[in-house]
Amino acid sequence: MTFKRLSILIAIAISLISWNCRKQLEPTEVDMSEYGWVLYANGDFLNSNEWFQEAVFTDSTYKDGFNGLGWTHGKLGQIQQGIANFNLALPLEDDANLLGSGHNTTQQVIAGLAMAKHADNQHAQAIISGDSLLVVTGDDDYSVSLGDPNWFFSRDTKINSKHIIWVLASSHFVQGNFDKSLSRVHQLMSDPPTFAPDVNTVEGRLLLAEKIEFLRDNL
């Protein structure tokens, strides 16, 4: 289905629920972005990215459009483009309607930056973004014994603060902050006292690295 045809279909759908079904409306940046998220949820990241591009072309101040571009570029392996769009999104204002619907775009942008910068080996910056998200969401002291974390990605609920804590554990390890890395690892364990490697030794650091790798696939 072509972009033009999809635009027409969306416009028709909007017109049907508009005042007395007589006034034809053009798709707005909000409509385009929301359709982008529908495609994102279906795993169609390439076409999703195109709709987010249309959203920000229509309104260059629409924060969630740039947010969507950040996440879809990440899914497409275009990490630096994702970071660039997250940075464009960050200073823009949140859509009050999205906040009311449970979509906190600012938090999603910060989470996206933490994960993208980790993937791009910008570990110091990943730590700054990750710490920021955990503090603002109240998850800085989270541990799995508490149940579910406060924050989750409303567009993909499989992603939550545990993934950000993992990013911090990994980035701290790469930065040589082994005690901080271990502390974050403990947050993701149901029985942290059973894992107490001496991170001042090569053997202890190897054990920590192995645990970080294990947790990546078991969050």
Backbone torsions as a table, in degrees:
resi	resn	phi	psi	omega
1	MET	NA	130.6	-176.0
2	THR	-76.2	160.9	178.5
3	PHE	-60.5	-41.8	-178.9
4	LYS	-61.0	-43.1	-179.0
5	ARG	-65.9	-40.8	178.3
6	LEU	-63.4	-39.6	178.2
7	SER	-60.6	-42.7	179.7
8	ILE	-63.6	-42.3	-179.7
9	LEU	-63.9	-41.1	178.7
10	ILE	-65.6	-42.8	178.6
11	ALA	-59.7	-40.8	178.9
12	ILE	-64.0	-43.6	-179.7
13	ALA	-61.7	-41.5	179.4
14	ILE	-64.7	-41.8	-177.5
15	SER	-63.6	-31.3	-178.0
16	LEU	-68.0	-27.2	-179.7
17	ILE	-104.5	3.9	178.4
18	SER	-80.4	176.5	-176.7
19	TRP	-52.8	122.4	-178.6
20	ASN	43.6	20.1	174.1
21	CYS	59.4	22.4	-177.9
22	ARG	-108.5	-27.4	-173.3
23	LYS	-89.2	115.0	179.2
24	GLN	-77.1	130.8	-179.0
25	LEU	-117.2	146.3	173.8
26	GLU	-86.2	146.8	176.5
27	PRO	-58.5	135.8	178.2
28	THR	-94.0	173.2	176.6
29	GLU	-60.4	-31.7	178.5
30	VAL	-67.3	-46.1	179.0
31	ASP	-59.4	-44.6	-178.1
32	MET	-65.2	-42.5	-179.8
33	SER	-65.9	-43.0	-179.7
34	GLU	-63.8	-37.3	176.0
35	TYR	-67.2	-34.2	174.4
36	GLY	-58.5	-39.7	179.7
37	TRP	-70.6	-31.5	175.2
38	VAL	-61.4	-46.6	178.8
39	LEU	-65.6	-37.6	177.8
40	TYR	-59.3	-46.3	-179.9
41	ALA	-62.6	-27.4	178.6
42	ASN	-88.0	1.4	177.9
43	GLY	82.0	9.5	179.5
44	ASP	-93.1	73.8	-170.7
45	PHE	-71.9	-30.2	-179.6
46	LEU	-67.2	-51.3	178.8
47	ASN	-69.7	-33.3	174.9
48	SER	-58.5	-45.3	178.9
49	ASN	-57.9	-39.9	-179.1
50	GLU	-65.0	-37.3	178.4
51	TRP	-69.8	-36.1	175.5
52	PHE	-66.2	-35.8	175.3
53	GLN	-60.9	-42.4	178.1
54	GLU	-64.2	-36.9	179.9
55	ALA	-62.1	-46.2	-177.8
56	VAL	-78.3	-22.6	173.2
57	PHE	-68.2	-37.8	178.4
58	THR	-70.2	-39.8	179.5
59	ASP	-142.9	104.9	-175.3
60	SER	-74.0	2.0	176.4
61	THR	-111.9	8.9	-176.7
62	TYR	-83.1	105.5	-171.8
63	LYS	-59.5	-42.9	-174.6
64	ASP	-69.8	-23.8	174.6
65	GLY	-64.6	-46.0	177.2
66	PHE	-67.4	-35.2	176.1
67	ASN	-60.1	-46.2	178.2
68	GLY	-62.7	-38.7	176.5
69	LEU	-61.6	-41.3	179.1
70	GLY	-59.3	-47.6	-177.7
71	TRP	-70.1	-39.4	-179.0
72	THR	-72.1	-37.1	175.1
73	HIS	-60.5	-38.8	177.5
74	GLY	-62.1	-43.9	179.3
75	LYS	-64.2	-28.3	-179.8
76	LEU	-88.4	3.5	179.3
77	GLY	79.2	12.5	-179.6
78	GLN	-99.1	70.5	-167.9
79	ILE	-63.1	-46.5	-176.8
80	GLN	-66.4	-35.2	175.3
81	GLN	-66.4	-36.2	176.2
82	GLY	-62.7	-46.2	179.2
83	ILE	-60.3	-42.8	-179.4
84	ALA	-59.8	-42.1	-179.7
85	ASN	-73.3	-35.9	173.8
86	PHE	-60.9	-40.9	179.4
87	ASN	-66.1	-33.6	175.6
88	LEU	-68.5	-35.0	-177.9
89	ALA	-72.8	-36.4	-167.2
90	LEU	-53.2	-46.9	-176.7
91	PRO	-79.9	-7.6	-177.1
92	LEU	-78.2	160.4	-177.7
93	GLU	-79.5	144.8	175.1
94	ASP	-72.1	148.1	173.5
95	ASP	-77.9	118.4	-177.0
96	ALA	-59.1	-35.1	179.2
97	ASN	-65.7	-36.6	177.2
98	LEU	-67.6	-41.3	177.9
99	LEU	-59.6	-41.8	179.2
100	GLY	-66.2	-22.9	179.3
101	SER	-93.4	4.7	177.4
102	GLY	90.5	12.8	179.6
103	HIS	-108.3	96.7	178.5
104	ASN	-87.9	97.7	-173.6
105	THR	-64.2	-40.2	-179.2
106	THR	-58.9	-45.3	178.9
107	GLN	-63.8	-37.5	178.7
108	GLN	-66.3	-38.2	178.4
109	VAL	-64.7	-44.6	-179.5
110	ILE	-64.0	-42.6	177.0
111	ALA	-61.9	-44.0	178.8
112	GLY	-61.0	-40.2	178.0
113	LEU	-63.8	-42.8	179.5
114	ALA	-59.0	-46.3	-177.2
115	MET	-71.9	-39.8	-179.0
116	ALA	-69.3	-40.6	-179.7
117	LYS	-69.6	-32.7	173.0
118	HIS	-62.6	-46.1	-179.6
119	ALA	-63.4	-28.5	-179.1
120	ASP	-92.6	10.5	179.5
121	ASN	62.1	25.7	172.0
122	GLN	-95.3	68.4	-166.9
123	HIS	-68.8	-36.4	177.8
124	ALA	-62.7	-41.1	178.9
125	GLN	-72.0	-34.5	176.6
126	ALA	-61.8	-39.2	179.2
127	ILE	-65.1	-42.9	179.7
128	ILE	-60.5	-47.9	-179.5
129	SER	-66.2	-43.3	-179.4
130	GLY	-63.4	-45.9	177.6
131	ASP	-59.6	-41.6	-179.1
132	SER	-60.3	-45.4	-179.4
133	LEU	-63.5	-45.8	-176.8
134	LEU	-63.8	-36.7	179.5
135	VAL	-68.0	-47.8	-175.2
136	VAL	-68.8	-25.9	-179.4
137	THR	-96.1	-3.9	-179.5
138	GLY	78.0	19.0	-177.9
139	ASP	-104.8	10.6	-176.6
140	ASP	-62.7	-33.8	-179.9
141	ASP	-103.1	17.9	-178.6
142	TYR	-62.7	146.4	169.0
143	SER	-142.6	153.6	-174.8
144	VAL	-63.2	-21.1	178.3
145	SER	-66.4	-17.2	-179.2
146	LEU	-85.1	-7.1	-177.4
147	GLY	98.7	-140.6	-178.7
148	ASP	-78.4	144.7	176.2
149	PRO	-71.7	166.7	179.8
150	ASN	-69.1	-41.8	-173.2
151	TRP	-97.1	137.4	167.9
152	PHE	-143.6	156.7	-178.7
153	PHE	-78.3	109.7	-172.2
154	SER	-63.9	-19.4	178.6
155	ARG	-88.6	-11.9	177.8
156	ASP	-157.6	89.4	-170.3
157	THR	-68.2	-4.5	174.6
158	LYS	-74.1	-15.5	179.0
159	ILE	-100.6	128.5	-178.6
160	ASN	-148.7	-169.8	-175.6
161	SER	-62.3	-22.7	177.4
162	LYS	-61.9	-34.7	178.3
163	HIS	-68.9	-34.6	177.6
164	ILE	-70.3	-39.9	177.0
165	ILE	-62.3	-39.3	176.7
166	TRP	-62.6	-43.0	177.0
167	VAL	-55.9	-43.6	-179.8
168	LEU	-65.7	-42.1	178.2
169	ALA	-59.5	-45.0	-179.0
170	SER	-68.5	-45.9	-178.0
171	SER	-66.9	-39.5	176.5
172	HIS	-62.4	-38.4	178.7
173	PHE	-61.8	-47.6	-179.6
174	VAL	-61.7	-35.2	179.9
175	GLN	-77.1	-6.7	-179.3
176	GLY	85.3	12.2	177.6
177	ASN	-91.9	71.7	-168.7
178	PHE	-68.6	-36.1	177.8
179	ASP	-64.5	-41.9	178.5
180	LYS	-67.4	-37.9	177.2
181	SER	-61.5	-45.4	179.4
182	LEU	-62.3	-40.1	179.5
183	SER	-61.3	-41.6	178.2
184	ARG	-68.8	-37.6	176.6
185	VAL	-60.1	-42.7	-179.9
186	HIS	-59.5	-32.8	179.1
187	GLN	-63.6	-25.0	-176.4
188	LEU	-97.3	6.3	-178.3
189	MET	-112.2	141.1	177.3
190	SER	-77.8	-20.1	-178.4
191	ASP	-134.1	61.9	-174.7
192	PRO	-56.2	-33.6	-179.4
193	PRO	-61.1	-21.3	-178.4
194	THR	-78.0	-8.9	-178.8
195	PHE	-120.7	99.3	-175.8
196	ALA	-136.0	63.5	179.7
197	PRO	-70.0	150.1	175.0
198	ASP	-83.3	99.8	-174.5
199	VAL	-75.7	0.8	173.7
200	ASN	-85.5	-3.0	179.4
201	THR	-115.6	157.9	177.4
202	VAL	-62.1	-41.3	-178.6
203	GLU	-63.4	-42.0	-179.8
204	GLY	-64.8	-39.8	179.1
205	ARG	-67.9	-34.4	176.6
206	LEU	-64.7	-42.8	177.6
207	LEU	-62.1	-39.9	179.2
208	LEU	-64.6	-43.8	178.6
209	ALA	-60.6	-41.6	179.7
210	GLU	-65.0	-38.2	179.1
211	LYS	-66.6	-40.4	178.0
212	ILE	-61.1	-43.3	178.6
213	GLU	-64.1	-40.3	179.2
214	PHE	-63.6	-44.5	-176.5
215	LEU	-66.3	-30.2	-179.2
216	ARG	-54.2	-36.2	-177.6
217	ASP	-100.7	6.7	-175.6
218	ASN	-136.7	42.5	178.6
219	LEU	-88.9	NA	NA
